[in-house]
Amino acid sequence: MAVMRQTHQVDVGDDEVVKRFGPAETAAADREWSCLALLAGEAPGLAPRPLYRERWDGGTVIRMERVQGAPLSLAPIAADQLR
């Protein structure tokens, strides 16, 4: 039997998304922030733009812009989507 473990809480607003990571998930929060910051600099528009990160109640809060649009399906990515 698989055991699911929640690593963060997500609050989705109209323009921003807030993710709250628990104290045991500091490394995951740091990885996510690093990836968002890298993509914002190297490939703007590909991923949410990071807005801020702070320590909160022993954990970490990351606020990022909300990307508008429809999610990609699980189907293979088409050439125009890849471009």
C-alpha positions in Angstrom: 0.0 0.0 0.0 1.4 3.4 -1.0 1.6 6.1 1.6 1.1 9.7 0.5 2.9 12.4 2.3 2.1 16.1 1.8 5.2 18.2 1.6 3.6 21.6 1.1 0.3 23.6 1.1 -0.7 25.6 -2.0 -2.9 28.6 -2.0 -3.9 29.8 -5.5 -4.9 33.4 -6.0 -5.9 35.3 -9.1 -2.4 36.6 -9.8 -0.1 34.7 -7.3 0.5 31.3 -5.9 1.8 30.8 -2.3 3.4 27.5 -1.3 4.1 26.8 2.3 6.7 24.1 3.0 7.0 22.5 6.5 10.2 22.6 8.5 11.2 19.1 7.3 11.0 20.3 3.6 13.5 23.2 3.7 15.6 21.5 1.0 12.6 21.0 -1.3 11.7 24.7 -0.9 15.3 25.7 -1.6 15.4 23.6 -4.8 12.1 25.0 -6.0 13.2 28.6 -5.4 16.5 27.9 -7.2 14.7 26.4 -10.2 12.2 29.2 -10.4 15.0 31.8 -10.2 17.1 30.1 -12.8 14.2 29.8 -15.2 13.2 33.4 -14.7 16.6 34.5 -15.7 17.3 32.0 -18.5 13.9 31.3 -20.0 11.4 34.1 -18.8 7.8 33.1 -19.3 8.4 29.3 -19.2 7.7 29.0 -15.4 6.1 31.2 -12.8 8.2 34.2 -11.8 9.4 34.0 -8.2 8.3 36.9 -6.1 9.7 36.2 -2.7 10.8 33.5 -0.3 10.8 33.7 3.5 11.1 31.5 6.6 7.8 31.1 8.3 6.9 29.2 11.5 9.9 26.9 11.1 9.2 26.3 7.4 9.5 28.2 4.2 7.0 30.3 2.1 7.5 30.8 -1.6 5.3 33.3 -3.4 5.3 33.2 -7.2 3.2 34.7 -10.0 0.4 32.6 -11.3 0.8 31.5 -14.9 -2.4 32.0 -16.8 -3.6 29.6 -19.4 -4.6 25.9 -19.7 -2.4 23.1 -18.4 -0.7 20.9 -21.0 -2.2 17.5 -21.3 -0.4 14.2 -20.6 0.0 13.7 -24.3 3.4 14.1 -25.9 4.5 17.7 -26.4 3.9 19.0 -30.0 6.8 20.8 -31.8 5.0 24.2 -31.6 4.6 23.7 -27.8 8.3 22.8 -27.4 9.3 26.0 -29.4 
